[in-house]
Amino acid sequence: GRRGGHRSGHKVDRPEGGFRAALNLSEDQQAETRALRQQGRAAIEALRSSGEATREQVKALHEQLREAFKEILTDDQRAQLEEIKAERLAAREIRQAQRQAKKQEAREERAAALGLSDDQRAQLEALREQHRAEMEELRGSEDVTREDIRALRASHREAARAILTEEQLALAAELRAERKAESNHRGHKRHRGPKPADGDDRAGGDSGEESIIIDGDAARTTPATAVQSA
């Protein structure tokens, strides 16, 4: 089924994961799928009402829904579903690789603009990996809060700042201001799209001068997204 279906709290995935048209479900199968979805919604509401919903419970519920949906399908449809999922996974991996390549290129350009030494580059890379690991560990916590995330990001920023010289920090501030201005200009041209969440580095916000060197992949977690389906 579809992953990440409750990013804004504990929502429940549609069991068919958006594949209904591709699988050519019969009317009976569609009815069974709707009933399954309602059942899943009721189960997730019960978890929410209890106030004790954990990441593991939500993950288990989504897995149960996916398995129940497969039971509705014919053998041919199950095979087709697996093919579609494999194709989507491959496409997603390609997109991720492309994004990572672009990020790496951007980091190299920014590092060159700041005149980072080889030692500084190595320190920042180690810091980035450490931050990513710490954020992943935080994601696995059942009681992660926005304050926890902000504290980790603040600690990361301070550690990165300590690696740069005063001149590099000043230059980084100038480059960050330029990036923010460009981002705002693009936003005015679009006149649409959600406002970035508080503290979201993706919009070029005031995330610290060193953010032009260190990407914020792991820092994008919020309490709402900390509990995710498989």
Salt bridges, closest charged atoms under 4 A:
ASP13 OD2 - HIS62 ND1 3.02
ASP13 OD2 - ARG66 NH1 3.97
GLU16 OE2 - ARG37 NH1 3.30
GLU45 OE2 - ARG48 NH1 3.22
GLU63 OE1 - ARG66 NH2 3.16
GLU67 OE2 - LYS70 NZ 3.65
ASP75 OD1 - ARG78 NH2 2.38
GLU82 OE2 - LYS70 NZ 3.58
GLU82 OE2 - LYS85 NZ 3.73
GLU108 OE1 - ARG121 NH1 2.73
GLU125 OE1 - ARG128 NH2 2.02
GLU129 OE2 - ARG132 NH1 2.91
GLU136 OE2 - ARG139 NH1 2.49
ASP198 OD2 - ARG150 NH2 2.17
ASP200 OD2 - ARG202 NH2 2.74
ASP201 OD1 - ARG153 NH2 2.94
ASP206 OD1 - ARG176 NH1 3.03
GLU209 OE1 - ARG161 NH1 2.36
GLU209 OE2 - ARG176 NH2 3.71
ASP215 OD2 - ARG107 NH1 2.02
ASP215 OD2 - ARG128 NE 3.98
ASP215 OD1 - ARG132 NH2 3.59
ASP217 OD1 - LYS103 NZ 2.11
ASP217 OD2 - ARG132 NH2 3.91
